[in-house]
């Protein structure tokens, strides 16, 4: 399975970005999906998840600012990020979720998000 994340960049605090995750085969439509991030010197953490049925969950620090969505027809997952803060700076990855809430497949390259204050 190949996963390709895109949409990252440099943005000022308070700005917005929309990340996309395109996957091969039926990777998105067959799985619960999540967006993760890893900041320098920190462990990778789950930021947002979405189930088959569209139920979403968010890391407390991004609630009300980030929105995860999926388009099974396009085998793509999105992360809309609004009111960005400097602490959101990280490399963002998407993956299917295993039963432990971590990544199911090999990790992609990720997409860098840098928020300047």
C-alpha positions in Angstrom: 0.0 0.0 0.0 1.3 3.4 -0.9 0.2 6.5 1.0 1.0 10.0 -0.2 0.4 13.0 2.0 0.4 16.5 0.6 -0.8 20.0 1.4 1.7 21.1 4.1 3.6 24.3 4.0 4.6 27.4 5.9 1.8 29.5 7.4 1.4 32.2 9.9 -0.3 31.6 13.2 -4.0 31.9 12.8 -3.9 30.6 9.2 -5.3 27.5 7.6 -4.0 24.5 5.6 -5.8 21.5 4.1 -3.9 18.2 4.1 -4.7 15.4 1.7 -3.8 11.7 2.0 -4.1 9.6 -1.2 -3.8 5.9 -1.0 -3.6 3.0 -3.4 -6.0 0.2 -3.7 -8.9 0.3 -1.2 -6.8 1.4 1.7 -9.0 4.3 2.8 -12.5 2.8 2.1 -11.6 -0.5 3.9 -10.2 1.1 7.1 -10.7 3.5 10.0 -8.3 6.3 9.2 -6.2 8.7 11.2 -3.9 11.7 10.9 -0.8 11.6 13.1 1.9 14.2 13.6 5.5 14.1 14.9 7.2 17.2 16.1 11.1 17.3 16.5 12.2 15.4 19.6 8.7 14.1 20.3 6.8 10.9 19.7 4.3 10.5 16.9 0.8 11.2 18.2 -2.7 10.6 16.8 -4.3 14.0 16.0 -7.7 13.0 14.4 -9.5 9.8 13.4 -12.5 8.9 11.4 -14.4 5.5 11.3 -16.2 3.8 8.4 -19.4 5.4 9.5 -17.9 8.9 9.7 -17.5 9.1 13.5 -14.6 11.5 14.3 -12.3 11.9 17.3 -9.7 14.6 18.0 -6.7 15.3 20.2 -7.9 17.7 22.8 -5.6 20.4 21.7 -7.0 20.5 18.2 -10.7 20.2 18.9 -12.7 22.9 17.3 -9.8 23.8 14.9 -9.1 20.7 12.9 -11.6 18.7 10.8 -11.0 15.2 9.4 -13.0 13.9 6.5 -12.9 11.1 4.0 -13.9 10.5 0.3 -14.0 6.7 -0.1 -14.7 7.1 -3.9 -11.4 8.9 -4.2 -9.6 6.8 -1.6 -8.6 10.0 0.1 -8.6 11.4 3.6 -8.4 15.1 4.4 -7.4 17.2 7.4 -8.7 20.8 7.4 -6.6 22.8 9.9 -7.8 26.2 10.9 -6.5 28.8 13.5 -3.1 27.1 13.4 -0.7 27.6 16.3 3.0 27.3 16.5 2.7 24.2 18.5 1.0 22.5 15.5 4.4 22.5 13.7 5.2 18.9 12.9 5.4 16.4 10.1 1.9 15.1 9.5 1.2 11.5 8.4 -1.9 9.5 7.6 -2.5 5.8 8.1 -5.1 3.3 8.7 -5.7 2.5 12.4 -5.0 -0.8 14.0 -6.8 -2.0 17.1 -4.4 -0.1 19.3 -5.0 3.2 17.6 -1.6 3.3 15.9 -0.6 2.9 12.3 -1.6 -0.2 10.4 0.7 0.1 7.3 4.1 1.3 6.6 4.5 5.1 7.1 4.6 7.4 4.1 6.9 10.5 3.8 4.5 12.8 5.6 4.0 16.4 4.9 5.7 19.2 6.8 3.5 21.9 8.5 5.4 24.9 9.9 3.5 27.6 11.7 5.3 30.8 12.3 4.3 33.0 15.3 
